[in-house]
């Protein structure tokens, strides 16, 4: 039996008239019973349509997985976060859709919160720029005293191009850039994330001061895909390889001045605090270390009922263990943190247009088809992330409420925006204003890992525009919409005679 969209079961017992079975099909046949667990993995909510299928071989039966689910209660109706209905309609009219809209007031508030993280002997708050690398955002944070965490050599160059001073940039990367020696000369701080990276730095720049990123043996994330610690993660140097780290330092006269750990995005605060203790133990192994970088990964609630980490609450116990470390070692460590999602998740809205609607009948769903999707918002498809969705009626008052499944514009079954939390393939109908084609649809909580992490240009849709609303309510264009010809700008024709 192979189950993708269909299951082919070779069994004489599953035959007869076509019918629908709720849940799993029961059978006493030992062969079929042996396949039930495989069927269960398809979807506990699915129904299976059973047909005779003699064309697939004697006694074969075709089981089609029907795209229907048991109805579940819709979540509470969401409201706009910082946009007004008028401003959302203005974005559609003046700049077109889809467009990201960032809120200056919210960005400043998040920066102030990060800069006030509890600390004992000094703090550097670094914005993990991979979350939202637009130059305007980097400049806002830099002007407020934020530093930056880069995840590639290209992000380093992008930050410098945006006007960020090199001494404000730290690089922790899975791929050490070929120009790392030049970056060190510029004043970029580099955290070696593997033994190989340490050796390359040692060969090219002996006697350098470096940071070392360790995998402390513990990980935590909002999903398995955002967990970057523990034995299943490739990030950082496994903590049991400490003797090798010391050997390389001795061989190339490298001085470890900074220890770095990061366990995941959306991590459990209790585990994050535990890792702080483990990381301090690593600091004990190097009397030259004066800075401990604990990464980021603080939980952010986007939808109603979801919780956001209180930095004051999670930070106070960390401050205490830093003070205890100082009493024991006479070393007052400087603290670094690297929030990304926390800084920008709820500071941006994606303004789109309802460009089509369809239904699958009274026992199915009503669908809204937007002019955006995984080309701007990949997180639901990738992680099963839950984003609030609000419809703004255009040109009318609307008191009626509808329930809709919201999907994107890509020719891709996985382009589902209103999925159930943590289940990218499960449909979830959402309550919102009764909708007609042409209405504005605002997707909230898209500031982090959306414009910077999406299926850009899939189906050849151009990149969306990015806007910023200032504290006076005025809109400013901070990234133009991509011109269609830019998608093939760097393509080159084949030489004559090749075809």
MOHUQUI-V415764 format. One record per backbone hydrogen bond with DSSP energy under -0.5 kcal/mol. CO is the residue of the C=O (numbers start at 0). NH is the residue of the N-H. Records with the same first field share a line. If there is no record, write none. Layout:
BEGIN
CO->NH  NH
END
This chain:
BEGIN
1->3
4->64
5->3
6->8  62
7->9
8->10  60
10->13
12->14
18->49
20->22  47
28->32
29->33
31->34  35
32->35
34->38
35->39
36->40
37->41
38->41  42
42->45
45->22
46->48  65
47->20  49
48->50  63
49->18
50->61
52->55
53->56
56->59
58->10
59->52
60->8  62
61->50  63
62->6
63->48  65
65->46  67
74->430
83->87
84->88
85->89
86->90
87->91
88->92
89->93
90->94  95
91->95
97->464
98->350
99->466
100->348
101->103  468
102->106
103->107
104->108
105->109
106->110
107->111
108->112
109->113
110->114
111->115
112->115
113->116
121->334
123->125  336
124->146
125->127
126->128  148
127->130
128->131
130->448  449
133->136  137
134->138
135->139
136->140
137->141
138->142
139->143
140->143  145
141->144
146->126
147->149  169
148->128
149->171
150->173
151->155
152->156
153->157
154->158
155->159
156->160
157->161
158->163
159->162
164->167
165->168
167->147
168->188
169->149  171
170->190
176->179
178->182
179->183
180->184
181->185
182->186  187
183->186
187->189
188->170
189->191  210
190->172
191->212
193->197
194->198
195->199
196->200
197->201
198->202
199->203
200->204
204->207
207->209  254
209->256  257
210->191
211->213  259
212->236
213->215
214->238
217->229
222->225
223->226
225->227  264
229->232
235->237
236->214
237->240
238->241
240->243  244
241->245
242->246
243->247
244->248
245->249
246->250
247->251
248->252  253
251->206
253->255
254->209  256
256->289  290
257->211
258->292
259->213
262->219  227  228
263->266
264->221
266->298
267->271
268->272
269->273
270->274
271->275
272->276
273->277
274->278
275->279
276->280
277->281
278->282
279->283
280->284
281->284
282->285
285->288
289->333
290->258
291->293  335
292->260
294->337
296->265  266
298->308
299->301
302->305
308->310
309->313
310->314
311->315
312->316
313->317
314->318
315->319
316->320
317->321
318->322
319->323
320->324
321->325
322->326
323->327
324->328
325->329
330->332
333->291
334->123
335->293
336->125
338->127
339->342  343
340->344
343->346
344->347  446
346->102
347->444  445
348->100  350
349->351  442
350->97  98
351->440
352->354  370
353->437
355->368
357->366
360->363
364->359  366
365->404
366->357  368
367->369  406
368->354  355
371->408
372->375  376
373->454
377->381
378->382  383  384
379->383
383->421
384->386
387->443
389->441
390->392
391->439
392->394
399->433
401->431
403->405  429
404->367  406
405->416  417
406->369
409->411
411->414
413->415
414->407  416
416->418
417->427
419->422
422->419  425
424->426
425->419
429->403
430->77
431->401
435->438
438->353
439->391
440->351  442
441->389  443
442->349
445->450
452->377
453->455
454->457
456->459
457->460
460->456
462->481
464->99
465->477  478
466->101
467->469  475
468->103
469->472
473->469
475->467  477
478->465
482->485
483->486
484->487
485->488
487->490
494->497
END
